[in-house]
Structure formats: structure tokens, C-alpha cells
Amino acid sequence: MSFNLSARSRERLQGVNRDLVRVVEQAIQITTIDFGVTQGLRTIEQQRKYVASGASATMDSRHLTGHAVDVAAYIGRELRWDFGLYYHIAGAFRQAAKIQAVPIRWGGCWMRLDTTSEPLPAMVARYTESARSQGRRPLIDGPHFELPKALYP
């Protein structure tokens, strides 16, 4: 089954880096789980509100520069947050990033998807273990995809 981005998702991609938009457009054609774009470019005021409410942990968000998107899974017309669905979507982003030759980092594990074939659950487990071993609380953000800052400053 092939999905398409809605007009609302396309609107939310305005101001997002063209390379990332190409990956999103490719991923929607590959995915087995429909998704929509919920966030792209954010203003500093929006980011301040997200940080104040606890919805974001940083004022250094890649959303502020148009280098990140958040997506939401849909089963039929129902918005779903079951983390397992985001493994499928991340797999589509991985494949799309490789096809488009664009590096992609996933918020589910904060690692690049395009440079490995490691199973996604293993990557999340490795990230979680690493964060905990360093005394940090893991931040697992499955709906988030971004261009790496080192390559897209």
C-alpha cells in the first residue's frame, strides 16, 4: 500500500530543509504505516512554550533551523502513538535516507539511521543502556527525525 502526504503535512514542511523534505516524501511512499507531519520549522516563541511545558527539553532544537520534523502514525483515520508503529516509520525513513543519500538521525535512539542496518529495537536498547550507564535519563522521541548538526549546521 502506498500513502501520500496530506495538504496539512505539506504545509507543515514549509521552511524545512529541502533534503529532509525529500526524505519525508520518499518515506511516505515506502512506509507500511501511514504518517503525517505534525511539526517542522518552529519559531523561537513556539520552542520556548514547548520547553516551558516540558514538551521539549532544549532551546537548541533542530526544529528552529528547519532541520527536524515530527510525525504521527495513523491507522485508518485514527492518530496512534504506540511506539511499535514508529519502528516501521523509522524503517521507512532509514530506507528513504539511503535512497536519497541524505543522513538522518532518529529521536528514538539519537543515532544515524542511514549508516547502519542494525535492527531498530536493538539501537533503542543500546541507546537506553548507554544513557542509563552514564546516569542520564534516556529521551526516546520516536516521532522525531532530523538532519545531523555536524553535516547540516
C-alpha positions as CSV (number, residue, x, y, z in Angstrom):
1,M,0.0,0.0,0.0
2,S,1.3,3.4,-0.9
3,F,0.5,6.5,1.2
4,N,0.6,10.2,0.3
5,L,1.3,13.3,2.4
6,S,-1.8,15.4,3.1
7,A,-2.0,19.1,2.3
8,R,-1.6,19.8,6.0
9,S,1.6,17.8,6.2
10,R,2.9,19.6,3.1
11,E,2.1,22.9,4.8
12,R,4.0,21.8,7.9
13,L,7.0,21.1,5.7
14,Q,7.3,24.8,4.7
15,G,10.6,26.2,5.8
16,V,12.1,22.7,6.3
17,N,15.4,21.9,4.7
18,R,14.9,20.5,1.2
19,D,17.0,17.4,1.8
20,L,14.8,16.5,4.8
21,V,11.7,17.2,2.8
22,R,12.9,14.7,0.1
23,V,13.4,12.1,2.7
24,V,9.9,12.6,4.2
25,E,8.4,12.5,0.7
26,Q,10.3,9.2,-0.1
27,A,9.4,7.7,3.3
28,I,5.7,8.2,2.9
29,Q,5.9,6.2,-0.3
30,I,7.8,3.3,1.4
31,T,6.2,3.1,4.8
32,T,3.8,0.3,5.8
33,I,2.3,2.7,8.4
34,D,0.7,5.9,7.3
35,F,2.0,9.1,9.0
36,G,1.5,12.8,8.9
37,V,3.9,15.6,9.6
38,T,3.0,17.3,12.9
39,Q,5.8,19.7,13.2
40,G,8.6,21.2,11.0
41,L,10.1,24.6,11.4
42,R,9.3,26.2,14.8
43,T,9.6,29.8,15.9
44,I,11.7,30.7,19.0
45,E,8.4,31.6,20.7
46,Q,6.9,28.1,20.0
47,Q,10.1,26.5,21.2
48,R,10.0,28.5,24.5
49,K,6.5,27.3,25.1
50,Y,7.4,23.7,24.4
51,V,10.3,23.9,26.8
52,A,8.2,25.6,29.5
53,S,5.5,23.0,29.2
54,G,8.0,20.1,29.3
55,A,7.2,19.0,25.7
56,S,10.8,19.8,24.7
57,A,14.0,19.6,26.7
58,T,16.1,22.1,24.8
59,M,16.2,25.6,23.3
60,D,18.8,24.2,20.8
61,S,16.1,22.3,18.8
62,R,16.8,21.4,15.2
63,H,13.2,22.5,14.6
64,L,14.4,26.1,15.0
65,T,16.5,25.9,11.9
66,G,14.2,23.7,9.7
67,H,16.4,20.6,10.2
68,A,13.9,18.5,12.0
69,V,10.4,17.1,11.6
70,D,8.0,15.3,13.9
71,V,5.5,12.8,12.6
72,A,2.4,11.0,13.9
73,A,1.3,7.5,12.9
74,Y,-2.2,6.9,11.6
75,I,-4.1,3.6,11.5
76,G,-7.0,4.4,9.2
77,R,-8.1,7.9,10.4
78,E,-7.0,7.2,14.0
79,L,-3.9,9.0,15.3
80,R,-1.8,6.5,17.2
81,W,1.2,6.8,19.5
82,D,2.0,3.0,20.0
83,F,5.8,3.0,19.9
84,G,5.9,-0.1,17.8
85,L,4.4,1.8,14.9
86,Y,7.3,4.2,14.9
87,Y,9.8,1.3,14.3
88,H,8.0,0.8,11.0
89,I,8.1,4.5,10.2
90,A,11.7,4.8,11.2
91,G,12.5,1.9,8.9
92,A,10.9,3.8,6.1
93,F,12.9,6.9,6.9
94,R,16.1,4.7,7.0
95,Q,15.4,3.3,3.6
96,A,14.4,6.8,2.2
97,A,17.6,8.4,3.6
98,K,19.7,5.7,1.9
99,I,17.8,6.2,-1.4
100,Q,18.1,10.0,-1.3
101,A,21.7,9.9,0.1
102,V,20.7,12.1,3.0
103,P,21.9,11.5,6.6
104,I,19.0,11.0,9.1
105,R,19.2,10.9,12.8
106,W,16.2,9.4,14.7
107,G,14.9,10.6,18.1
108,G,14.1,7.0,19.0
109,C,17.8,6.4,19.7
110,W,19.6,9.6,18.7
111,M,21.7,7.7,16.1
112,R,22.0,7.9,12.4
113,L,19.7,5.5,10.6
114,D,21.4,5.7,7.2
115,T,24.8,4.3,8.2
116,T,23.6,1.0,9.7
117,S,21.4,-2.0,9.2
118,E,21.2,-2.7,12.9
119,P,17.7,-3.6,14.0
120,L,15.9,-0.5,15.3
121,P,14.8,-2.1,18.6
122,A,18.5,-3.0,19.3
123,M,19.5,0.6,18.6
124,V,16.9,1.9,21.0
125,A,18.1,-0.6,23.6
126,R,21.7,0.3,23.1
127,Y,21.0,4.0,23.4
128,T,18.8,3.4,26.6
129,E,21.6,1.3,28.2
130,S,24.2,3.8,27.3
131,A,22.3,6.8,28.7
132,R,21.5,4.9,32.0
133,S,25.1,3.8,32.4
134,Q,26.1,7.5,32.3
135,G,23.5,8.4,34.9
136,R,21.2,10.1,32.3
137,R,17.5,9.5,31.7
138,P,17.0,8.3,28.1
139,L,15.0,10.7,25.9
140,I,13.2,8.5,23.5
141,D,11.4,10.6,20.9
142,G,10.1,8.1,18.3
143,P,8.2,10.7,16.1
144,H,11.3,12.9,15.7
145,F,13.7,12.8,12.7
146,E,16.5,15.3,12.0
147,L,19.5,16.1,9.8
148,P,22.7,15.7,11.8
149,K,24.0,19.1,13.1
150,A,27.6,18.2,12.2
151,L,26.6,17.9,8.5
152,Y,23.8,20.5,8.5
153,P,24.9,23.3,10.8
